[in-house]
Amino acid sequence: MRVRAAIAVAIAAGIVTLHISGGSAATLRNTTVVTTDNVKLSDLFADLDPGQDRVLGPAPAPGGSIHVGGRQLIAIADQYGVDWLDQSPSALATITRSGRVLDKDFFIDLIRKSVPDVGSGPVSVDLVDFHPLIVAPDDRNPVIMTDIDWDQKSGRFSATIYRTHPIGDVTQDSFLLIGTVHASQTTLVFSHPLAAGAVISPQDVRIGESSTEYTSGRIFTDETEVDGMTLLHDVTAGEPVLDRDLHRTILMHKGDPILIVFIVPGIRLTATGKALEDGGAGQYVRALNLSSNMVVTGRVAGPSQIEIETGSAAVPSDPNMLRRLATSSRANTRANLSLR
């Protein structure tokens, strides 16, 4: 439009001059892509005489186009002495400014660089009412992000984006970037959907990324931590594994007769005992060694066996200790039932 206005003013002022061309006739360029801030005569016509090229006016904004109709083209050719023999009022030339699209990936990277609190891990970004921005392809720093506001708990994010090189359009030179931003962390996620009541095995989980919006419960990073635990509700693939969604599957019950296995390098000793606590797979429980009347602590290795590791100390049993263990066991049972 600026090119058209400049041409119209020149014609109205009577400053159109004619130049006799001594070369071959020029031809119209129906479509032209420009990379600079200005439109030149050679962007409209090919085969100009040496030294005949001129700047006509400003180019459109990056990614934009202007259309020059036949009558305007004839006026331009007359003004600058272009020998355009096949001129016609129905001719049309389109000039497009090349541009680079700043998409969501660009702004996600910009957010990472501008908000150091998101950390070095993956970031989950959801932009609301986002529209790509087109800038000059050679602009290395096309925008500036200011007024950054990020609520880490809710993930709500907003910032103002300014063009480094304004184009004169207030609707495009700056805009508000809004959405949610969640820093992710490495955690166990479910490999596939599972139904409530399923007992988890290492094949049911894998290491993945989870957004902080889901970490209201404890997360896990090792599959052995959840091996043998039971799901409280249905889960989907990729969902983070949280302690609030699980409960320990009881393999050993208080009062059960058990086998106590003592493990030392090169030696395996066994003794009969009685479980003093309920326990799940891999969980540490206390038991009474019936041979020595000592209380030992071991890891549940099966429904009726615990393993005592090197360095684990035994303590003498007494009625008060056994009474405290019984009280603690009843309290834990009531807590587990309330969770269900």
C-alpha positions, 0 to 999 in steps of 0.5 A: 500500500505504501508503494501504491501511495508513493506512486499515486502522489508522484503522478498527482504532483506531475513529477513523472518523467520519461526516459528513453531506453536504448536497451531491450524491452523489459518484462514484468515479474508477476511474482517476486520474493524480496528479502530486504526492507525496500522494494526496487524497480527490478523487483517489478521488471526484469531486463532493466537498462544498466543504472535504471534500478531505483528504490520505490518504497518500503517492503511489506512486513515479513511474510506479507505481500503487496499487489500492484495492478496494471494501471499502477505498473504502467504509471511506474514504467512511464515514470522511470522510463521502463520500455515495457512493451506488453503493458496491459491494464489487466496485468498484476504483480505480487511482491512478497517479503520473505519471513521466518515463522516463530512457532511454539517450539521457538517460544518454548525454547525462549521460555526455557532461557528466560525462566531459569527456575524451570531447571535443566530437565524437560519442560511441559508448555501449553500456550493458550490462544497462540498465533505464530509470529513471522519475522525477517529470516536473517533476524537473529534476535527477533523478539524480547520477552519481558514482564515474566510471571510464573506461578510454579505451583499452578504452572500459570505463565504470562509474559509480554513479547515485543518485536526487536524490529517493530513493523508499525502495527500495534497489533503485531509489534507486541502481544501477551504470551499466556499458558501453563509451564511445568518443569518435568522430572525423571520418575517411574511411569506406568508402561501400560494401562493397569486395573485397580487391584493389580500387583505391580511388577518391574515390567509394569513400569519404566523411567519417564518424565512427569510434570510437577503438577502431578507430584502431590504424592511421593514419586519413585525412581527405582522399580524395586521400590514398587515391586509387589505393591497393589494399585488402588485404582485404574491407571493409564500408560505414561501416568506417574507412579505415586505412593498415594495410588499404591498400597503394600501387598501383605505377604506376611502377617503378624503371628505367622510362623516364619523362617529366619535366614541369616546371610553372611559371606559364605554362610547361610544360617536359619532359625525358626521364628514368629512375625511380630508385624505385617509385611509386604515384599521387600519390606523390613519387619521385626520377628521373634527368634524362638531359639534365642528369644531375641527380636531381629529385623529382616527383609520380607523375602516371601510369605514365610521368610525374612532375610537378616542382613550383615550388620543387623543387630538383635535385641532381647525381647521383653513383655513391654516391647512385644506389647508396643509392637502389638499396639503399633501393628493394630494402628498400622492396620487401621490406617491401611484400612482407612486408605482403602 
